[in-house]
């Protein structure tokens, strides 16, 4: 193995690698950027050499040449509360993989003091808003108006001239509740998500409309409890529902985190799921299939939404574009995942 030159304080550059490998600077650059123009065997040799020599790309120098900061801003609506750990981890994992050449500046808008602070460390090359609340819109507009490519995912925004990628949450919930009604469920409960989150309102509307259209099912207002998308809120909300004189045959939990908390509350009351009460969640988190019973839920393709968002943002950044005079909206379908947490009452 070749000894890493930077162990001796000597900076390893592309020129160093080119000389050692006996190829041009261009070939080195292409191989390190995984270009298909370089033969796989040569690419592997160069990448191994770069690793052995301790080569680290000079982002600052690259930025001077391209006039780019190689920084992308990633903003969630909230990091203090409301954003589930599963959603946060999955989003960041997909984004980090797709933007490997960029430094990610990740923050929550609930932690930002004012709009100007978004540019306190300079302009990023682009911004991806993983938005949940209409209160994000002033920040989205601010970045757009400062000539920064902006993509908004996860929530439909009224801000124009930005690319917007959203999941079809309404029809996902509507389909799930229709499924439960077909199995004989007529009395429903609801544990709502975080207050002021668009997803909370959309998912509740999907539930209410499915019940309304059935003409047989119903939901009591006392069986609708405000949560905040956390497991703890799911537990406490379900406690409130189960302490009523009459309990619903099925409770829709606005995400899987709260469904897990609700399941624990059912066990506390000595109730079996789904024999005594049924549950439906939303998200299809990794752990949903391993819950006992397996959780029937609505699959929200976080990975696909994030990938599409990053692809659109990279295209804007590579072409030095800020979307003008158009509002591109892409709808990503959700899917009902049927497991064992909903009882068939027709039997």
N, C-alpha and C positions, 0 to 999 in steps of 0.2 A: 504494500500500500504506500502511496506517495504521502510524504509528510506534509501536513497543511502548512502553507507558507505563512499564514497569519499567526501561527503559533510563535513565530519569531518576530512578529510585529511588521511583517511585510504585507502590503495590501495586494490581494489577488484581483486582477482585472480581467476583462475579456481578452485583452492583448496577451496577458500571461497564459491564459488557457489556450488561445489560438497558437501560440508558439509551442507549447507543450504537446498539443494535439496534432500539430502540423496541418492545420486547416485555416481558412480565412476567418476574419472577425465576424463576417456576415453569417457564416455557418455556425459559429459558436452562439451568436445571438438567436438564430432560428432554432437551434437545438434546445437552448434554455427556455425558449418560449413554446416548446413542443410543436413546432411547425411541421406539417406533413411534407414539406419540401426537403427535409433531411431524412436520409435512410434510417430506419429503426435501429440498426446496429450501430451506426455512427452516433445517432442521438443518445443511445444508451451509454456509449463510451464517454461522450462529452459530459453528460449529466453526472456520471459516476466520478469523472475527473474533477468536476466542479465541487462535488460534495467532499471528496478527499482533500482538496486544496482549501476548503473552507471559504469558497467564493460566496460573497453576499452582494446582491445587486445594489447599485448606488441609485436609490430612488430620487435623491435630490438632483443628481446629475441628469438622470433621465427626464426629470421634470423641467430642468432648464432647457433641454433640447426641444421638448414637446409643448412647453408652456402649460403644463398640467401639474396639479398638486399630487395626483395619485391618491386622493382621499375621497371617500364616499360617505356622506352622512346617512345614518340609519336612525330614524326616529319612530319610536313607539308612542302611542297616546299616553300610556302610563307605565311606569316601572315600579312605582311604590305599591300599587294594588290594581286589581282588575285584569292584568295580563297573566294568564296561567303559565306555569313553568314549562309545561309541555309545548304550548304555542310559541313561547319565547325561544326555547331551545331549538325547536324544529326550524323556525324562521331564520335564526342566526346561522344554523348549520348549513342550510341551503345557500344563503347569501354569501357566507364566507367562502364556501367552495367555488361559487361562480365568480366571485370577485377576488380571487387569490392574489392578483397583482396590485390590489389596492389596500390601503389602510382604512379600516372601518371605524368611523367615529359614531359609536352607538350611544344613544341617550333617550330619555323619556321626556316628552313635552311637559309633563308634570314637574320636572326638575329644572326646566328652563325659566330663567327670571323674566326675560323679555325677548322680543323678536331679534333685536340687534345682537344679542348674545350668540345667536346661531352663526354669526360670521366673525365672532371674536378672534378666532384662530385662522382667519382667512377663508376664502371661498373654496368649498369642496368642488370637485369636478361634476358631481351630481348628487341628488338626494332621493332616497327612497323612504316614503312615509308609510309605515304600517299602521294605518289609521283606524280608530274605533269611534271617534267622537267628532261632531260638527265643530267643536271648539278648536280642532286642529286647523281648520280652514284658513284663519289669518296667517298662520305660520307657512302653510302651503303657498298661499298667495305671495307672501313676502319673499320666499326663495325663488318662486317663478319670476317675480318682478325684478329680481336682482340678476336675471339672466342665467340662472342655474337650471340645468335639465332636471325635471321633477317627474317622478312616477309615484302614484298613490295606489296602494293595494289594500285589500281587506274590507274597505268601506266605500260605498258610492259617495262621491263628493260633488258638490255643486260648483266647485272651482273650475273655471273653464281653462282651456289650453294646457291641460296636463293629461298624461296617459293614466287611465284608471282601470284597475283589474280587481274584480270583486267576485266573491262566491255567491251562488244562488241560495242563500240561507232560507229565504221565505218558502220556496217550493220544497226544499229539503224537509223542513218541519211540517209543512202541509201534508206531504206524502207520508211522513211517519205517523202523524195523528190519524190520517185516513186508514192506515194499516191497522192501528190499534182499534179503531171503530169497527172495522171489518171483523176483528176478533171478538167483538161483543162488548167493548169498553164504552161506557156512557157517561161516567163521572170522572172528570179530570182535575188534577191539581197542577200548579206551575211554580217552579222556583226560578225567579227571574235573575238575569245577569246584572252586571254593574250598572248603576244608575247613570243615565246620560250617554251610555254606549249605544251606537246605532244597532249593533247586533242584538242587543237586549230587546229593543222595540220590534225589530224585524221578526225575530223568532217568536215573540209573543203574538204578533199579528198572524203569522202562519198557523199557530195553534188555534187562535180564536176563529179564524176564517174556516178552517177545516171543521171545527165543531159546529159553527153556524150553518155551513153547507150540508151537514149531515142530517139536520132536522130531528135527530134523536138524542145526540150527546149534549152534555152541558158542563159548565164549569162555574163553581161558586167563587165569588170574589174573596171569601175568607180562605179559600184554598190557593190563593195567589200570594206568594210571599217573596219579598225582595231579598235577593242574594247579592253577591259581588264577584262571582266566578271562582271563589276560593272553596276548598274542601270544607273549611270551618263553617262558611256561610251555608253550604249545602246541608251540613249536619244540623245546625241550629234552625234553618228554615224548615227542614223536614220534621224536626221536633214540634214546631208550631202547628204544622198540618196534622200530625198524628195525635195531638192533644185535643183536637176538635171532636164533637159528638159524632159526626159522620166524616168518614175519610174517603177520599176518591179511590177508585179502583186502579188508577194509573196517575203517576206524577211525571210530568215532563220537566227535566232539569236542563237548564239552558246551556250547560256544558258538562263534560265528563267529570271534571274536577268536583263539581257540586253533586253529581250523581254518586260519586264515591262517598262523599260525606253523607248523602241521603241514605245510602245503603247501610252505613254504620248506625244511623239513627233508627232505621227499621230493626236492626238486630238488637239495639238497646230496648226497644219496645216489645221484643219477642215476636216480631213479625217476619215471616219468610217471604223472600222475593223469588219468584213471582206469585207464589201460591196465595199470599195474603194481600199483596199490593205489587203493582208492576212499575217499572222504571224505564224511561228512555232518556238518553243523554244526547250530547252534540259534540262533535269533533272527531270521534274515533281515535282517541289518544292511544298510544302504544299499549298501555296497561289495560285498556277496556276489555280486550279479549281474555285477559287473565283474571278478571274479577269473578267472584263466585256469587251469583251466576254471571256468565258472560253478558256484558252490557249491550243491549240493542241501542244503537246510536246512529247519528247522521255523520257520514264521512265528509269532512271539510278538507279538501286537498291543499293543505298549507304548502307542501313541497312544490306542487305545480304552480300555485299562485306566486310563490316567491321566485321560482325559476322564470316565469313569464315576466315578472316585474323587473328582475335583474337583466334579462335579455333585452327588454325594451330600453332600459336605462343605459346599458352598454352601447346600444346602437345610437342613442342620442349623443352620448359622450364621444364616441369614436368619430361621429360626423359633425361634432361641435354644434349640435342643434338644441335649441329650446323650442318646444312645441308651440306653434303659433296658429291662431285662428282655427283651431279644431279641438275637439274633446274626444279622444279615443277611449271608449269604454269596452272592456272585454268581460264577459260573464263566464265564470267557471262553474260547472255543474257540481252539485253535491250528490251524495248517494246514501240510501238507507242501508245500514248494515244490520241484518237480523241475527240476533243471538238468542239468549235464553231468559232475558229479564222481563218479557211481556207474556202474560198468561193468556191462553186461548180460552175465553169464557164461553165459547159455543159448545164446549164438550159437555 
